[in-house]
Amino acid sequence: MTASAKELVELVGALPEDKARAVVDFARFLQHQADDAAWERIIAAKHSYPKLEKFAADALREGAAEPLDPGKL
């Protein structure tokens, strides 16, 4: 565990439950932002993805899909 993580555990442990929950929620928000930033970098990348492009082209050639019938699942 990093020094920052240890410090955070100590701080959160000293807070009332509602305040600790707010810190956890904020940490999750920050984690999602980091995940979103990673996806944005991947999407903005200038290189191609040949396997993905072939998969998409093949799927488009198949035409429209039949809607799912929940009774057949």
C-alpha beads as a LAMMPS data file, in Angstrom:
LAMMPS data file: protein, C-alpha beads

73 atoms
72 bonds

1 atom types
1 bond types

-500.0 500.0 xlo xhi
-500.0 500.0 ylo yhi
-500.0 500.0 zlo zhi

Masses

1 110.0

Atoms # bond

1 1 1 0.000 0.000 0.000
2 1 1 1.356 3.427 -0.878
3 1 1 1.992 6.146 1.697
4 1 1 -0.914 8.138 0.234
5 1 1 -3.253 5.167 0.552
6 1 1 -2.226 4.596 4.162
7 1 1 -2.777 8.255 4.965
8 1 1 -6.189 8.178 3.304
9 1 1 -7.231 5.080 5.262
10 1 1 -6.269 6.789 8.520
11 1 1 -8.099 9.989 7.615
12 1 1 -11.252 8.229 6.458
13 1 1 -11.213 6.025 9.554
14 1 1 -11.274 9.130 11.757
15 1 1 -14.261 10.692 9.988
16 1 1 -17.948 10.242 10.798
17 1 1 -19.631 7.705 8.494
18 1 1 -21.381 10.289 6.305
19 1 1 -18.158 12.229 5.747
20 1 1 -16.207 9.010 5.085
21 1 1 -18.839 8.007 2.507
22 1 1 -18.435 11.401 0.815
23 1 1 -14.663 10.856 0.563
24 1 1 -15.191 7.380 -0.927
25 1 1 -17.705 8.750 -3.426
26 1 1 -15.262 11.492 -4.440
27 1 1 -12.453 8.942 -4.851
28 1 1 -14.722 6.886 -7.132
29 1 1 -15.492 10.039 -9.130
30 1 1 -11.768 10.668 -9.582
31 1 1 -11.215 7.045 -10.597
32 1 1 -13.923 7.309 -13.266
33 1 1 -12.365 10.507 -14.575
34 1 1 -9.010 8.745 -14.913
35 1 1 -10.709 5.844 -16.724
36 1 1 -12.483 8.285 -19.047
37 1 1 -9.212 10.061 -19.802
38 1 1 -7.595 6.739 -20.718
39 1 1 -10.442 5.922 -23.126
40 1 1 -10.224 9.401 -24.661
41 1 1 -6.510 8.829 -25.354
42 1 1 -7.275 5.466 -26.968
43 1 1 -10.060 6.909 -29.116
44 1 1 -7.952 9.897 -30.191
45 1 1 -4.983 7.712 -31.180
46 1 1 -3.941 8.204 -34.799
47 1 1 -3.057 4.566 -35.512
48 1 1 -5.443 2.061 -37.046
49 1 1 -6.933 -1.083 -35.571
50 1 1 -7.065 -3.526 -38.523
51 1 1 -8.850 -6.353 -36.680
52 1 1 -11.495 -3.998 -35.306
53 1 1 -11.959 -2.354 -38.702
54 1 1 -12.374 -5.765 -40.372
55 1 1 -14.874 -6.848 -37.698
56 1 1 -16.919 -3.657 -38.204
57 1 1 -16.857 -4.005 -41.989
58 1 1 -17.953 -7.653 -41.800
59 1 1 -20.778 -6.759 -39.403
60 1 1 -21.999 -3.975 -41.680
61 1 1 -21.973 -6.335 -44.690
62 1 1 -24.279 -8.717 -42.805
63 1 1 -26.990 -6.060 -42.813
64 1 1 -29.542 -5.176 -40.177
65 1 1 -29.903 -7.578 -37.295
66 1 1 -33.173 -9.108 -36.244
67 1 1 -34.453 -7.623 -32.946
68 1 1 -33.967 -9.822 -29.906
69 1 1 -36.979 -11.840 -28.865
70 1 1 -36.881 -12.244 -25.065
71 1 1 -39.065 -15.338 -25.422
72 1 1 -36.302 -17.097 -27.374
73 1 1 -33.522 -16.363 -24.887

Bonds

1 1 1 2
2 1 2 3
3 1 3 4
4 1 4 5
5 1 5 6
6 1 6 7
7 1 7 8
8 1 8 9
9 1 9 10
10 1 10 11
11 1 11 12
12 1 12 13
13 1 13 14
14 1 14 15
15 1 15 16
16 1 16 17
17 1 17 18
18 1 18 19
19 1 19 20
20 1 20 21
21 1 21 22
22 1 22 23
23 1 23 24
24 1 24 25
25 1 25 26
26 1 26 27
27 1 27 28
28 1 28 29
29 1 29 30
30 1 30 31
31 1 31 32
32 1 32 33
33 1 33 34
34 1 34 35
35 1 35 36
36 1 36 37
37 1 37 38
38 1 38 39
39 1 39 40
40 1 40 41
41 1 41 42
42 1 42 43
43 1 43 44
44 1 44 45
45 1 45 46
46 1 46 47
47 1 47 48
48 1 48 49
49 1 49 50
50 1 50 51
51 1 51 52
52 1 52 53
53 1 53 54
54 1 54 55
55 1 55 56
56 1 56 57
57 1 57 58
58 1 58 59
59 1 59 60
60 1 60 61
61 1 61 62
62 1 62 63
63 1 63 64
64 1 64 65
65 1 65 66
66 1 66 67
67 1 67 68
68 1 68 69
69 1 69 70
70 1 70 71
71 1 71 72
72 1 72 73
